[in-house]
Amino acid sequence: MSKVRDANKVRVIFYPMAGSVNEQFSNLLKTIEWIQTNKPTPHEVYEWLRLNFNLKHYFAVNVYTVLFVSSGLVTVHDDGVCHLTTDGQSVLATASPAVLLEVFEKTFAGVAVFLEVLRAILLQFLRLPSNAFCGKDIGNLSTEAHDGNPRPSTLLRLFVAL
């Protein structure tokens, strides 16, 4: 999956998925799985979001438009039917928040900036003497982090390990 951002496609607006913070990723997966299985029209997606997550119509439309279409997870073909993009299929197949972060890094400016800050903090942390790791074994994660621009999955694994 390419990490290159297209400046013409980077969005500054972001809508959260429906549900509590703990439910949002699973709700997103449930939604893209439903889209993959049912091949709905955009209107059917709005209605499904509205009914399944008790959303107001305008919020369901914004979630669909910003979170699914603008992010590049879903596209509408000429026949008016929604399909998962390659990125959407990757998120569904892996069920990985790190893969979703990679998609969002390419399309949402705030996510890209947030990950850049995390990378900078992480690289500063990795410059500390090895005893600063308090005996934690970070193994090859340190090497992965030093290899230029660490992927979101590496950042997440390092923060969990530390």
C-alpha positions, 0 to 999 in steps of 0.5 A: 500500500502506497504511503504517498499523499496526493495533495489534491486529495488530502482532506481536512474534514474528518467524521468519526464512525458511529459508536463509542471510541471502543466500538468505532473500528468494529462498526467501521468493519461491520459497515464495509463488510456489509457494503462488500456483501450487499453492493448497495447504492449510496442512499442504501448505505445512508439508510443502513448507517442511520438505522443500524447506528441510530444516526440522524440522516445528515450525520449518516450522509457525512459519515458515508461521504467523508469516512468511506468515500473521501478516505478511499475505502469505498467508491461508486461505480458507473452503475451507481453501486458502492464497491470497496476499493483496494484499500477498503478490501485491505482494511476488511481483510486484515481487520487491522487499525494500523492498515486503516491508519495507513489509508487515513494517513494518505487522505486526512491531513490531521491523521498525517500530521498526528503520525508525523508527530508520533514518528518524531517523538519515537525517533527522539525516544530511540536516541536515548541510551538502551537502559532508558527502555527499562528492560523492555525488549523492543527487538527489531521494532527499533530497526524498523523505526530507524528505517526512514519513515516508520509505518503506523503499524510499527509506531503502534507496536512500539508504543504498546511495547514501551 
